[in-house]
Amino acid sequence: MRIAARHYTDDAHLAEIDRRLAQTPDAVEVLFERACALEDLGWDEAASQAYLAVLQRDPRHLGALTNLGLMVAQRGDVTSARAFFAQALTHHPLSTIAHVNLAQALLDQGEVASAEAQYTAALTLDRDFFAAHHGLGLLYERIGDPVRAEASFERAFEKRASWVLPYAGAGPPLRVLLLVSARGGDIVTHPFLDDRIMQTTMFVPEGFRAGMTLPPHDVVFNGIGDADRCRKSLERVRTLLDASAANVINAPERVLATGRAATAGRLGAIHGVVAPRTEGLARAAITVDALRERGWTYPLLLRAPGYQAGRYFERVDDPAALEDALARVPGDLLFVIDFLDTRSVGGGVRKYRVLFIDGRLYPVHLAISPAWKVHYFSSDMHARADYREEEARYLADMPGVLGPAVVAALEEIARIVGLDYGGVDFGIDAAGNVTLFEANATMAVYPPIADEMWAYRRPAYDAVIAAVRRLIAQRASS
């Protein structure tokens, strides 16, 4: 659980905080607010340094310890996250949030009994604390106990299933009902939801009951994006929507059709698209002999469903490496995926991201790295001016850079996936084919860091934000 007073959606919020901080430069809570704003705006490195600045002034600060721990956990460094959460609990032993976050870190490291003890400790402090019941649901789901998992999710949201976010506008707001999953796997939506225009109510479908009246709203934004992780949540959304007369962005049946294996099969049939063979297998069925019998060759990839940013995603170069790779990837059901080598002659791997918003394509970024697992935050973009120049050309003229055949393939991907908001990560092979990494609703977009070096990225970012806000307004008024 993150600690923050509000969600921050644009640079104006940060500028207002900076004005206050200029008056009181050592005000710890204003420094903390600034760190939260930087994090919301996607400037992760700057946010990390800002949280550390808070801790330099107050090493016991619960919010800074909590949020910094969550940030490093998101990067895959669960050991460091656990240390931050343990420190938070040491200084704040009566904090239910500290217990729950430490429990999640323990669960991520496979220490199920210790995690359950921390969730139970939180419930000793507050027997109705929804996050502790929620965490137990995730724990039971992880260990293959769906009955207790569902009971915990029901308990978590039986008294409260919605949260109204602050509204900062002067006139009547555009009311957005944002659906989020108890199981995670949500779209990063906060950059789109301008609190000067929109009043957002977050609603967890696991808390919906027959006959329930939904909070007032003008449009429904289904923020549940991961079909593999959130199938049960999306099925609940189908029932929930019977109680709403509003238009829906990302209808659940369309999201449900974007599971990783099914999507690879559908999109691989498009002319000019190469999609990796993808198969969901029980862990017990992933052995050297079983994979050989099923026709798998090396290198191959192992991936746990429902995780993003490269977490629990391993390359296996030969049969001898399979056992160790399996030990690093949690879950009883895993994806086995063909490894598509898209390295250029110079050795770099390029990953392009395009969003499709209401049927149109929008370039988001190009990340270039020597590593096979490419993410923007870990790529070489910051260190190579020539890479940034290449990305700038792509963002300014996507059709000219990619060429008509690639653009046509991307348009067909968008048409088949059929989401109001979604996207595709891809490379381009030596033959000019789109090599599919993934296509779904969970594609995130963050603003460029406030540095002249990244100014070229701002127009593309602004175009995406404007397109999504336009989509929300149009669906609310139609």
N, C-alpha and C positions, 0 to 999 in steps of 0.2 A: 504494500500500500504506500503510495506516494503521499507526501504532505505538501499542500499548496493552498493558498487562499482562493485562487481562481485559475482559469486557463488563459494564457496569453496568446493572442492570435496574430499580432503584427508589430512592426517596428515602433509604432506610435506608443504602445504600452511600454516598451523598453525605454523610449525617450522620456516618457513621463517619470519613470522610476529614476532615471539618471538625473533628472532635474531635482528630484527630492534628495537624491544621494549627494548632489553637489552642496546642498545646504547642511547635511549631516553625514559626512563621509564615513564615519565609524559606526553608524547606526546598524546594528547587527541584523535586525529584522528587515530593514530596507535592502541590505546586502543579500539577505536570503531571498527576498522577493525578486531581486535582479537575477539571481542564479536560476530561480524557477522560470522566469521569463526566457532566459537564454536557452534553457532546456526545451521549453515548449516550442521555441522558434527553430529547434533543430541544430543549434550551435553547440554540439556536445562537448567539444574540447574547452570552449570558453565557459560553458556551464560548469564543467568539472573544476576548473580553476576557481570559479566564483564560489562554489560550495567549499572548496578548500580554504578560501579567504575567510569565509564565515567561521570555519572550524579553527582557524588561527586565532580568532578573537574569542571564540567560545567552543572549546573542544567537546563540550557536552551537548551541543545543539542537536536536538532530536531530528528536526527537519533536514538539516544538512547531512547528518549521518545516514538518515533513511534514504534520501533521494540520491546521494552519491552511491550508496550501496546498490540501489536499483539500477543506476546507470551502468555500473561496472558489471552487474549481473547480466544486463541486456547485451553487453559486449562478449559475454561468455566466460567472464572471470568470476566464477561462483565462489572461489576461495576468498578473494578479496572482498566480495560482497558480504560473505558470511562474517568476515572480521568487522566490517562496518556495523552490521546488524547486531553482532554480539556486544560491541562497544555501546551501541544505543541502548540495549537492554541492561547492560551494567549500570549505566547512568540513570536509566528510567525503568526500573523493574516493574512498575505498575502500568506501563504503557502496553495496551493490547496490540497496538500497531507494531511495536518492537518484537513482541512474541511472534506475531504472524509472519513478519518478514524473515525472521531467523528460521522459523519453521519451513518457509518456502526454500530457503537456501539449503537447509538440511535435506529436504526432499529432493532437490536438484542433485545433491551429492549422493543420493541413494540411502540416506540414513532415515529410513521410514519410521522406526520406533521413536527416535529422538524428535523428528518432525511432529509426529502425532502428540508427543508430550508437550511440545510448545503450543500447538493449537489448543490442547486441553487446558494448559495454563492460562491462555487468553480467555477461554470460556469460564474459568474459575473467577476471573476478574469481572467478566461481563457475559453472562450465559446467553445473551441474545446477540452478541457481537457477530454481525453477518459475515465479516471477513474470515473469522475463525471457522465457522461452519462451511463457508465457501472453500477454504483451504483444505478442510477435511474431505470435502467432495472431490477435489482434485487429487488428493492423496489416495482415496479409495478407488478412484477411476484409474490411477496409475498402477495400482497393485491388482487390478482386475476384479474389483468387487462392485459391480454396477448398482446393486441394490442399495448398499450403504451410501454409495456416491450420490445416487438420485435423492435419497432421503436427506442427505446433508445439503444438497443444493436447494431442495424444497424448504428446509429449515432456514437456510441463509436468507431467503428472500420472501418468507411467508408474511412478515410484518411490513416490509418495505421493499418495493421493487423499483422505485424511481427516485431520481435526484434532480432537482431543478437547479441549473447553473445560473449564476448571477447575470442580470441584464443591465447594460450600461447605456441604453438608448433613451431618447427623450419621448418618442412617440410610441404608438402601439407596435409591439414586436411581431416579426414573422416567427411563428411558433414551430419549432422543429422537435419531433419525437425521434430521438436517436436510440436505436436498439443496439445493445452491447451484450456480449455473451458471458455467462458465468465461467466459461471454459477458456477464455482468452481468444486469440485469433481474430482480433478486431482490426478494422481499418483505422489508420491514423487520421482522424477527422478534424481535430481541433484547429488546424490552420484555416479550415473552410468556414467555421461557425463563428462569424463575426458577432461578438456580444453587443455591439452598438446597433445592430439591425435585428439579430435573431435571439430569441430566448430558447435555450436548448434544455429539454428534459431527457435525461438518460434513463432508459428503461431496460431492465434485465428480463428477458422472456421467461426465464425459469421461475419468476415470481408471478406470472400471469395465472389467473384462475378463471374458470368458466363464470360468466356473468359479470366479470370485473369491468368497470368503466376506465378507459384509458385516460391519461392526463390530456388536457386540451392541447390540440395541435392542428397545424395547417398542412403539414407534410410529414411523411415518415421517411427517415433515412436509415435503412438497414445497414448498420455499421459492422455487422458480423460477416467476416470475409473469408475465413478459412474453412472450406467445405470438409476437409479431412478431419480437422480437430473439432468442429462445431456442428456436426450433422444433427445431433439431438437438439441443439439450440435453434438451428434453422427450421427444424420440423415444428418446434414450438411457435416460431414466428408465423408460420402458416396459419395456425389456429388463432393467434393473437390478432392477425390482420382482419379477421372476420368482425372484430369489434371496432374497426376504423373505416371511415368513409374517405379518408385522405389518399392522395396518390403516394406511391411507394417508390423510392429510389433503391435500386438493386433488389428486385423481388427475390424472395428466398429460393424459389425453384430454379432461378438462373444461377444463383450462387452455388446451390447444391450440385449443379452440373459441372462445377469447376474443380473437382477433385484432381489431384496431381496425375494419377495414372490415367483416368478417363480423358482428361484434357490433352495429355500427350498423344493418346490414340486418335482423338478427333482431329487435332491440329496437324498431326503428322501426315494426314491425307491431303493437305493443301499443297498445290504445286508451288515449289520454291521454298518449302519449309522442311527442315530436318528436325524431327523430335526424337528425343532419346527413348528407347524402350524403358518403360517404367512399370514395376510390378510390386504390389503390396504383398508382403509375405510375413507369416508368423515367425517370430524370432527362432523358434525351434526348427523351422524349415530352412534356415539360412546356414547351411554347412557347405564345406568345400564340395563334397560329393553331390549334395542336392542341387547346388547351383550349376555344377557341371552337367548334371542330367537335364536341367532346364535350359541349357544352351547358353549360359552366361560365360563371358570371357572377361579378362582383366586388361586394363584397370576398369573398375566399376565403382559406383558411389553408393554409400549407405546413408539414409536420411530418416530421422524420426519425424513423423507427421506433426504439423502444427507449430513448428518453430521457424523463426525468421532470423535474418542477419547472420546466417552461417552457423547457428548453434546446432549441435548434434548432427553434423553433416561431414562425412568422412570419405576420403578417397582410399580405395583398397587397390594397391598396385599388383599384388600377387596373392595366391592362396595362403601363403604363410602369414600374411598380415591380416587375414580375416578375423581371427579370434580377438586380437587386440582392438581392432576397429569396433567390433560388436560390443566390447566392454565399455567403450566410450559413448555409446549411443543408447539412450533409455527407451523403454517401451516394449510391448509384446508384439506390436505390428510395426514393421519397418518397410520403407521403400528401398528397393534395389533399382538402380538407375544406370543406364549406359553412360560412360564418360565420353563426351564429345570434345575433342581437342580442337580448340579454335585459335591456337596461338598463331600470331603472324610470323613473317619471316624474321623480324627483329626480336621475337620472343615474347612480345606483350600479348596479354589476353584482354580483349575489349568486350565490355558488357554495356549494351545500350538499354535505356529504359524509355518506353513510350507509354503514355496513358491514353486510354480512350474514354472520353467524356461526352455523353449524349451523342455517340456515333462519330465523333471527330477525334483525330490523332493529335497528341501534344507531346513533343519531346521533353524529357525531364533531365536526363543526364547521360553522360558517357564516362564510364570508369575504366581506366587502363592500369593493368598490374602485371607483374611477372608471375603472380600466383594463379593457380587454377581457380581458386575460390575468390571471386572478385566482389568487393563491396566498396561503395564510394568512400566510406570513412577509413578504409584500410588500404586504399589504392595509392598509386604514385602521383595522383593529380596535383597534390600540393608541392611536389618536388620538381616537376617537369613542366617548364613553360610551353614546350612543344605539344605536350598532351593537352594542356589547357587551351592552346590555340586550336587544336583539333576538335575539342569539345565545343568551343565557341562557334566554329563553322557548322557543326552539327546542330546546335541549338538555333542558330540564326537561319539555317537553310536545310532542314531535315530532308525534304524531297531531293534537293540537289546533291547532298552528300550521300544519301543511301541509294538513290537511283529509283526509276519507276518500278522495276520488278520487285524490289524489297518493299517499297511502299504499298504496292498492290497486295503483296502477301500479308503485310501488317493489317491492311484494311479488311482482308478476308478473315484474319484472326479475330479482329474486333467484332466483325459481323457474326461469326460462329459463337464466340463466347457470349455476346449479347448482353453484357452488363451496361448499366447506365454509367457506372464508374468502375473502371478496372484498368489493367495494364499488362504489359508484357516485358520481360527481361530476355534479351537475346544477343547472340553474336552473329557474325557473318563468316561463312566458311570460304575456302579458296575458290569454290565454284560460284560464289555469290548467293548462296542459299541462306535464308534465315535459320539459324540454329537456335532452337527453343530452349530456354532455361526454365521459365515458368510463365504462366498467364493466369491471372486471377484478380480478385478484388483487393488484395492486401498491399498493393503497391503504394509505398509512402512517398511523399514529396515534402522536402524541407527547404526553407529559405537559405540562400547563400550566406556565408559568414560576412559580417560587415567589415569587409576589407576590399580595397580597390582591386586586389588581385582576382577577386571573385565577382566583380561587378557585371561581367558579361553574362552571368547566370541569371541575373535578376529578371530580365524581360520574359524568359521562359517560365520562371516561377510565377511571376505575376499573371501570365496568361492562364496558367493552370488554376490558380486561386480564383480568378475572375470567372472562368468557365464553370467551376463547381458551384460557386455562389449563384451564378446565373441559372444553372440547372435547378438548384434548390428553389429559387424564387419562381421560376417558370412552373415547376411541379406544384408549388403551393398555390398558385393563382389559377391553375387550369382545372 
